Amino acid sequence: MSKPVTLPGTHAGSPKPTGAAQDGTRPVIDAVSRLGRKWTLQVMRCLASGQTRFSGLQRQLPGLSSYMLARTLRDLERDGLVARTVLSPQPPRIAYHLTPIGATLVDSLEALTSWAERCGERIEAARAEFDRRSRT
């Protein structure tokens, strides 16, 4: 009987990483997890053009609820990718901008966006073909 294969950072019977910090994958897992959320990249792309108020982000991202925008900004702030500046306490006016570490992602975000735009139709066609084959 052969021994089950386990991925680095996991143990048999568990798909969750157990030693990810030890094998160096934890920062990658964390980054991909954060950046893979639905609105994160779009918010960061908006902020790449400069400091923007909450209402400005809402206008640029129709369909993004106030709750999700606040949550996304809070998560990005926690990660050190976005900072907030209080412009005036009364009435409260707050602007957001990329931090220096957040700004280091802009080129990568643009490359990913460009790739998605170039390959999007081919990916959709591949999915349709796969789905067609899977139904038969």
Secondary structure, DSSP 4 states (H G I P E B T S, - for coil): -PPPP--TT-BTTB-S-SSHHHHT-HHHHHHHHHHTSTTHHHHHHHHTTS-EEHHHHHHHSTT--HHHHHHHHHHHHHTTSEEEEEEETTTTEEEEEE-HHHHTTHHHHHHHHHHHHHHHHHHHHHHHHHHHHHH-
